[in-house]
Amino acid sequence: MKILISNGRVVDPASGRDGVADLAIVGDRIVAIGAVPAGFEPDQRFDASGWVVMPGVVDLAARLREPGHEHEGMLESELAAAAAGGVTSLVCPPDTDPALDEPGLVEMLKFRARQLSRCRLFPLGALTQGLRGEVLTEMAELTEAGCIGFSQADVAIQDTQVLQRAMLYAATYGYTVWLRPQDHWLGKGVAASGAVATRMGLSGVPVSAETVALHTIIELMRSTGARVHLCRLSSAAGVQLLRQAKAEGLPITGDVSINNLHLSDVDIGFFDSALRLVPPLRQDRDRQALQQGLADGTLDALVSDHLPLSLDEKTRPFAEAEPGATGLELLLSLTLKWGQDQGLPLTQTLAPITTRAVSVLGTALGSLSASAGRLVEGGVADLCCFDPSVTWQATPQALRSQGKHTPFAPSSTQFALPGQVRLTLVAGSVAFSA
């Protein structure tokens, strides 16, 4: 298959390229950017006039709900949502049912994703069996099955000695440990501690729930040499601790979710359960610190934190509602909104969901490592085209995900979402076309 995308504004954050050019694809590779080879006869043509042509979006946190929660999301629906959002690669945490702690489960998940050919799937293996925080999994076998790292998802390990052993084992074999820093005992509330939670009578989660866990993780990194990725930081204090750890030279990276980047605790309003999230929305000073940390590179990536949930689980009183929201189809638009708010050029705006997200994955991508998250001649043809002139709203009808609940729906916030995806290619094949 030969594809020609003509007259688009080609933006590649890795190289800084930003200009109108044609892009020619043969098979699963980009063969030319700019001058099309003489005699090139495409099987498909796309006129990208007025569109931005960029590397495919890389999402480091998206739950697909399969196996175990198919009534809330299936691979078919969620990978279709990914393609519609311009996402060509995503990382899924191991908190399925059962947890991804056996090679067979990982192999089946990857096989199903390959059959659908909508998005590249990179699963995280469970750090401990059943995510119970007691017995380590067979990390080597899970790596052979296709896991690119190991995580406890949102389940904190209570026994610090178990976490130490896990990090030491991972360091021995060069695996990355993905951890969301939250102390088990301090993190039991439903909203961020502060004036809003107090006024609403909601149990609070203090900033120390994040920083206590961060201090423990960083200290164990120093003693074990493990490489750690911090998932979904939520506080200004957390950003500062990550900044200090990087300055020290520790092999540490971090991300933030679209929810915490754009929203704060005051957005909960009158107990809007769509904003019942983990980690909880914190104060505006925390939101501003997260935005600045993403802009200056302290935070490496922006993630959707996609979690489709059923109507029954979200339409409950705030404290009883299941935490989580759909986000795959919103990640690109909310990245663009952040860039606009910060006054950043497009190359810098798109970096946290392309080249910087890929740098977190590193060699775990295997043969894709050299060109993933980039537009380069000879590189893999994973790309997204979007129309920057269009705005849209995240109504249930606009979302392909089975999960229809998002804090950015018109009923919760008045966000006009900039940019609409027109075309997504995965390995040179059309995964989505509007």
C-alpha positions as CSV (number, residue, x, y, z in Angstrom):
1,M,0.0,0.0,0.0
2,K,1.3,3.4,-1.0
3,I,-0.2,6.5,0.6
4,L,0.4,10.2,-0.2
5,I,-0.5,12.9,2.3
6,S,-0.1,16.2,0.6
7,N,-0.1,19.9,1.6
8,G,-0.2,19.3,5.3
9,R,1.7,21.3,8.0
10,V,4.2,18.6,9.1
11,V,5.2,19.1,12.7
12,D,7.8,16.8,14.3
13,P,8.7,17.7,17.9
14,A,11.8,15.5,17.9
15,S,13.5,17.4,15.1
16,G,11.8,20.8,15.4
17,R,10.4,20.5,11.9
18,D,7.3,22.7,11.3
19,G,6.3,23.5,7.8
20,V,4.1,22.5,4.8
21,A,5.3,19.4,3.1
22,D,4.1,16.2,1.3
23,L,4.6,12.9,3.0
24,A,4.9,9.6,1.1
25,I,4.4,6.2,2.7
26,V,5.1,2.7,1.3
27,G,4.1,-0.2,3.4
28,D,4.7,0.6,7.1
29,R,7.4,3.1,6.5
30,I,7.7,6.8,5.6
31,V,9.8,7.0,2.4
32,A,9.8,10.8,1.9
33,I,9.0,14.1,3.6
34,G,9.0,17.0,1.2
35,A,9.9,16.0,-2.3
36,V,8.0,12.9,-3.4
37,P,10.1,10.3,-5.3
38,A,9.7,10.5,-9.1
39,G,7.1,8.0,-10.4
40,F,5.5,7.6,-7.0
41,E,1.9,6.4,-7.7
42,P,-0.1,6.3,-4.4
43,D,-3.0,3.9,-3.9
44,Q,-4.6,6.4,-1.5
45,R,-4.3,10.2,-1.5
46,F,-5.2,12.5,1.4
47,D,-5.3,16.3,0.9
48,A,-4.1,17.6,4.2
49,S,-4.5,21.3,3.4
50,G,-5.1,23.2,6.7
51,W,-4.3,20.1,8.7
52,V,-1.4,19.4,11.0
53,V,0.5,16.1,10.3
54,M,2.2,14.9,13.4
55,P,3.6,11.6,14.9
56,G,1.0,9.4,16.3
57,V,0.0,10.2,19.9
58,V,1.6,8.0,22.6
59,D,-0.5,7.6,25.8
60,L,1.3,6.1,28.8
61,A,-1.8,5.4,30.9
62,A,-5.0,3.9,29.4
63,R,-7.1,1.1,30.9
64,L,-9.0,-0.9,28.3
65,R,-11.1,-2.9,30.8
66,E,-10.4,-6.3,29.2
67,P,-10.2,-8.9,30.6
68,G,-12.7,-8.8,33.5
69,H,-14.6,-5.6,32.9
70,E,-16.0,-6.0,29.4
71,H,-19.3,-4.4,30.3
72,E,-17.4,-1.1,30.8
73,G,-15.0,-1.3,27.9
74,M,-13.8,-3.8,25.3
75,L,-10.7,-3.8,23.2
76,E,-12.8,-3.1,20.1
77,S,-14.4,0.0,21.5
78,E,-11.4,1.4,23.3
79,L,-8.9,0.9,20.6
80,A,-11.4,2.5,18.2
81,A,-11.5,5.4,20.6
82,A,-7.7,5.5,20.6
83,A,-7.6,5.7,16.8
84,A,-10.2,8.4,16.8
85,G,-8.1,10.4,19.2
86,G,-4.9,10.0,17.1
87,V,-3.4,7.6,19.6
88,T,-1.2,5.0,17.8
89,S,0.6,3.6,20.9
90,L,-0.7,3.1,24.4
91,V,0.5,1.6,27.7
92,C,-2.1,-0.3,29.8
93,P,-1.7,-0.8,33.5
94,P,-2.0,-4.4,34.9
95,D,-5.2,-3.9,37.0
96,T,-7.4,-6.1,34.9
97,D,-9.4,-9.0,36.3
98,P,-7.4,-11.1,36.7
99,A,-4.4,-8.9,37.0
100,L,-1.7,-9.2,34.3
101,D,0.6,-11.4,36.4
102,E,0.7,-14.5,34.1
103,P,2.4,-14.6,30.7
104,G,-0.6,-16.2,29.0
105,L,-2.8,-13.2,29.9
106,V,-0.3,-10.8,28.5
107,E,0.1,-12.8,25.3
108,M,-3.7,-13.1,24.7
109,L,-4.1,-9.3,25.3
110,K,-1.4,-8.5,22.8
111,F,-2.7,-11.0,20.3
112,R,-6.2,-9.5,20.5
113,A,-4.8,-6.0,19.9
114,R,-2.8,-7.1,16.9
115,Q,-5.9,-8.7,15.4
116,L,-7.7,-5.4,15.6
117,S,-4.8,-3.4,14.1
118,R,-6.1,-0.1,15.5
119,C,-3.3,0.8,17.9
120,R,0.0,-0.6,19.3
121,L,-0.5,-2.0,22.8
122,F,2.3,-2.1,25.4
123,P,1.1,-3.8,28.6
124,L,2.6,-3.3,32.1
125,G,3.0,-6.5,34.1
126,A,1.9,-6.7,37.7
127,L,4.7,-6.1,40.1
128,T,3.3,-8.5,42.7
129,Q,1.0,-11.5,42.2
130,G,-2.6,-10.4,42.1
131,L,-1.4,-6.8,42.9
132,R,-1.6,-7.9,46.6
133,G,1.8,-6.5,47.5
134,E,3.1,-9.7,48.9
135,V,4.8,-12.0,46.4
136,L,6.8,-10.8,43.4
137,T,5.7,-11.9,39.9
138,E,8.0,-13.7,37.4
139,M,9.2,-10.5,35.8
140,A,11.5,-12.2,33.3
141,E,8.6,-14.4,31.9
142,L,6.3,-11.4,31.8
143,T,8.9,-9.5,29.8
144,E,9.3,-12.3,27.3
145,A,5.5,-12.3,26.9
146,G,5.6,-8.6,26.0
147,C,5.5,-6.5,29.2
148,I,7.5,-3.2,29.0
149,G,7.6,-2.6,32.7
150,F,6.0,-3.4,36.0
151,S,3.4,-1.7,38.1
152,Q,1.0,-1.9,41.0
153,A,-1.5,0.4,39.1
154,D,-3.3,2.3,41.9
155,V,-2.7,-0.4,44.6
156,A,0.0,0.8,47.0
157,I,2.4,-1.7,48.5
158,Q,2.1,-1.5,52.2
159,D,5.2,-3.5,53.0
160,T,8.3,-1.4,52.1
161,Q,10.5,-4.5,52.2
162,V,8.5,-6.0,49.4
163,L,8.8,-2.8,47.3
164,Q,12.6,-2.8,48.0
165,R,12.9,-6.4,46.8
166,A,10.9,-5.6,43.7
167,M,13.0,-2.6,42.8
168,L,16.2,-4.5,43.4
169,Y,15.1,-7.4,41.2
170,A,14.0,-4.9,38.5
171,A,17.3,-3.1,38.7
172,T,19.2,-6.3,38.3
173,Y,17.6,-7.0,34.9
174,G,17.1,-3.5,33.7
175,Y,13.3,-3.3,34.1
176,T,11.5,-0.1,34.8
177,V,9.1,0.1,37.7
178,W,6.0,2.3,37.2
179,L,4.6,3.6,40.5
180,R,1.9,6.0,41.4
181,P,3.1,7.6,44.6
182,Q,0.4,7.4,47.2
183,D,0.7,6.2,50.8
184,H,-1.8,3.4,51.5
185,W,-2.9,4.8,54.9
186,L,-2.9,8.5,54.0
187,G,-4.6,8.1,50.6
188,K,-8.0,6.7,51.7
189,G,-10.1,9.9,51.2
190,V,-12.2,10.9,48.2
191,A,-11.1,14.5,47.6
192,A,-8.0,16.6,48.1
193,S,-7.6,17.9,51.6
194,G,-8.4,21.6,51.8
195,A,-11.1,24.1,52.2
196,V,-13.3,22.7,49.4
197,A,-13.3,19.1,50.9
198,T,-13.9,20.5,54.4
199,R,-16.8,22.7,53.2
200,M,-18.4,19.7,51.3
201,G,-17.9,17.3,54.1
202,L,-15.7,15.0,52.0
203,S,-12.9,12.9,53.4
204,G,-9.5,14.3,52.4
205,V,-6.3,13.0,50.8
206,P,-3.4,15.2,52.0
207,V,-0.5,16.2,49.8
208,S,1.6,14.2,52.2
209,A,0.0,11.0,50.9
210,E,1.9,11.7,47.7
211,T,5.1,13.1,49.2
212,V,5.6,10.4,51.9
213,A,5.4,7.8,49.1
214,L,7.7,9.8,46.9
215,H,10.4,10.1,49.6
216,T,10.2,6.3,50.1
217,I,10.5,5.6,46.4
218,I,13.4,8.0,45.9
219,E,15.3,6.6,48.9
220,L,14.8,3.1,47.6
221,M,16.1,4.2,44.1
222,R,19.3,5.4,45.7
223,S,19.8,2.0,47.5
224,T,18.7,-0.3,44.6
225,G,19.6,1.6,41.5
226,A,16.2,0.9,40.0
227,R,14.7,3.0,37.2
228,V,11.3,4.4,38.1
229,H,8.5,6.1,36.2
230,L,6.2,8.1,38.5
231,C,2.6,7.9,37.3
232,R,0.1,10.8,37.6
233,L,1.7,13.3,40.0
234,S,-0.9,15.6,41.4
235,S,0.9,18.2,43.6
236,A,3.3,21.1,43.5
237,A,5.4,19.4,46.2
238,G,5.5,16.2,44.1
239,V,6.8,18.1,41.1
240,Q,9.5,19.7,43.2
241,L,10.6,16.3,44.6
242,L,10.8,14.9,41.0
243,R,12.8,18.0,39.9
244,Q,15.3,17.4,42.8
245,A,15.6,13.7,42.0
246,K,16.4,14.5,38.4
247,A,18.9,17.1,39.4
248,E,20.6,14.4,41.5
249,G,20.9,12.2,38.4
250,L,18.5,9.5,39.5
251,P,17.0,7.5,36.6
252,I,13.5,8.8,37.2
253,T,10.7,10.1,35.0
254,G,7.1,11.3,35.6
255,D,3.8,12.1,34.0
256,V,0.6,14.0,34.8
257,S,-3.0,13.3,33.7
258,I,-5.1,15.6,31.6
259,N,-7.5,15.9,34.5
260,N,-5.0,17.3,37.1
261,L,-3.4,19.5,34.5
262,H,-6.5,21.4,33.7
263,L,-8.8,21.1,36.7
264,S,-8.7,21.9,40.4
265,D,-10.8,21.0,43.4
266,V,-13.2,23.9,43.0
267,D,-14.4,22.3,39.7
268,I,-16.2,19.6,41.7
269,G,-19.0,22.1,42.1
270,F,-22.1,20.6,43.6
271,F,-20.7,17.1,44.1
272,D,-20.2,16.3,40.4
273,S,-19.3,12.6,40.4
274,A,-17.7,13.0,36.9
275,L,-14.9,14.7,38.8
276,R,-14.4,11.9,41.3
277,L,-10.9,11.0,40.2
278,V,-7.7,9.3,41.4
279,P,-5.5,11.1,42.1
280,P,-7.9,13.7,43.4
281,L,-8.0,17.2,41.9
282,R,-6.0,19.5,44.1
283,Q,-5.7,23.3,44.6
284,D,-5.1,25.8,41.8
285,R,-1.5,26.3,42.9
286,D,-0.9,22.6,42.4
287,R,-2.5,22.8,38.9
288,Q,-0.2,25.7,38.0
289,A,2.9,23.8,39.2
290,L,1.9,20.8,37.1
291,Q,1.5,23.0,34.0
292,Q,4.8,24.6,34.6
293,G,6.5,21.3,35.3
294,L,5.2,19.8,32.1
295,A,6.4,22.9,30.2
296,D,9.9,22.9,31.6
297,G,10.4,19.2,31.2
298,T,10.3,18.2,34.8
299,L,7.2,16.1,34.0
300,D,8.1,14.0,30.9
301,A,4.6,13.1,29.6
302,L,0.9,13.9,29.6
303,V,-1.5,11.0,29.8
304,S,-5.2,10.5,29.3
305,D,-5.6,8.3,32.5
306,H,-8.4,6.7,30.5
307,L,-10.8,4.5,32.5
308,P,-14.2,3.8,31.0
309,L,-16.9,3.2,33.6
310,S,-20.5,2.2,33.5
311,L,-23.4,4.5,34.1
312,D,-24.3,2.7,37.4
313,E,-20.8,3.3,38.8
314,K,-20.6,7.0,38.0
315,T,-24.2,8.2,38.7
316,R,-23.9,7.8,42.5
317,P,-23.3,10.3,45.3
318,F,-19.8,11.7,45.0
319,A,-18.1,9.7,47.7
320,E,-19.6,6.5,46.5
321,A,-19.0,6.9,42.8
322,E,-16.2,4.9,41.1
323,P,-13.2,7.1,40.5
324,G,-12.1,7.5,36.9
325,A,-13.0,9.0,33.5
326,T,-12.7,8.4,29.8
327,G,-9.9,10.3,28.1
328,L,-8.3,8.6,25.1
329,E,-10.2,10.8,22.6
330,L,-9.5,14.0,24.6
331,L,-5.7,13.7,25.1
332,L,-4.7,15.5,21.9
333,S,-7.2,18.3,22.3
334,L,-6.3,18.9,25.9
335,T,-2.6,18.9,25.1
336,L,-3.3,21.6,22.5
337,K,-5.3,23.6,25.0
338,W,-2.5,23.4,27.5
339,G,0.0,24.6,24.8
340,Q,-2.3,27.5,23.9
341,D,-2.7,28.5,27.6
342,Q,1.1,28.4,28.0
343,G,1.8,30.2,24.8
344,L,4.0,27.4,23.5
345,P,4.9,26.6,19.9
346,L,3.3,23.5,18.4
347,T,6.6,21.5,18.4
348,Q,6.9,22.0,22.2
349,T,3.2,21.5,22.8
350,L,3.1,18.1,21.2
351,A,6.4,16.8,22.7
352,P,4.8,15.4,25.9
353,I,2.5,13.1,23.9
354,T,5.1,12.1,21.2
355,T,8.9,12.2,21.6
356,R,9.0,12.8,25.3
357,A,6.5,10.0,26.0
358,V,8.6,7.6,23.8
359,S,11.7,8.5,25.8
360,V,10.0,7.2,28.9
361,L,9.6,3.8,27.2
362,G,13.2,3.7,25.9
363,T,14.4,0.4,24.5
364,A,11.2,-1.3,25.6
365,L,9.9,-0.5,22.2
366,G,12.4,-2.8,20.6
367,S,12.7,-2.2,16.8
368,L,10.4,0.8,17.0
369,S,12.7,2.7,19.4
370,A,14.6,4.5,16.7
371,S,11.6,6.2,15.0
372,A,8.6,6.0,17.3
373,G,7.1,9.4,18.2
374,R,8.9,11.0,15.3
375,L,8.3,11.7,11.6
376,V,11.5,10.7,9.8
377,E,12.3,9.2,6.4
378,G,12.7,5.5,6.8
379,G,10.8,5.6,10.1
380,V,7.6,3.8,11.1
381,A,4.4,5.3,9.6
382,D,2.5,5.9,12.8
383,L,1.0,9.4,12.4
384,C,-2.0,11.5,13.1
385,C,-3.6,14.4,11.1
386,F,-5.8,16.9,12.8
387,D,-7.6,20.1,11.9
388,P,-6.5,22.8,14.3
389,S,-9.3,25.2,13.2
390,V,-12.1,23.0,14.5
391,T,-13.4,22.9,18.1
392,W,-15.7,20.3,19.6
393,Q,-17.3,19.2,22.8
394,A,-17.0,15.9,24.6
395,T,-20.7,14.9,24.5
396,P,-21.5,11.2,24.9
397,Q,-22.5,11.1,21.2
398,A,-19.1,12.3,20.2
399,L,-17.2,9.6,22.1
400,R,-16.5,6.1,20.7
401,S,-15.4,4.7,24.0
402,Q,-17.9,2.7,26.0
403,G,-17.1,5.1,28.8
404,K,-19.1,8.3,28.4
405,H,-18.2,10.0,31.6
406,T,-15.6,12.8,31.5
407,P,-15.0,15.9,33.6
408,F,-14.7,17.8,30.3
409,A,-18.3,17.2,29.2
410,P,-20.4,20.3,28.6
411,S,-22.4,19.5,31.7
412,S,-19.3,19.6,34.0
413,T,-17.1,22.3,32.4
414,Q,-17.4,24.7,29.5
415,F,-14.2,23.6,27.7
416,A,-14.3,24.0,23.9
417,L,-11.8,21.4,22.9
418,P,-9.4,22.5,20.1
419,G,-8.4,20.3,17.2
420,Q,-10.2,17.4,15.6
421,V,-8.5,14.3,14.3
422,R,-9.1,13.6,10.6
423,L,-6.8,10.7,10.0
424,T,-4.8,8.1,12.0
425,L,-2.3,5.7,10.5
426,V,-0.8,2.8,12.3
427,A,2.1,1.0,10.5
428,G,1.0,2.7,7.3
429,S,-2.6,1.4,7.5
430,V,-5.6,3.6,8.0
431,A,-6.9,3.1,11.6
432,F,-9.3,6.0,11.5
433,S,-10.5,8.5,8.9
434,A,-13.2,11.1,9.4
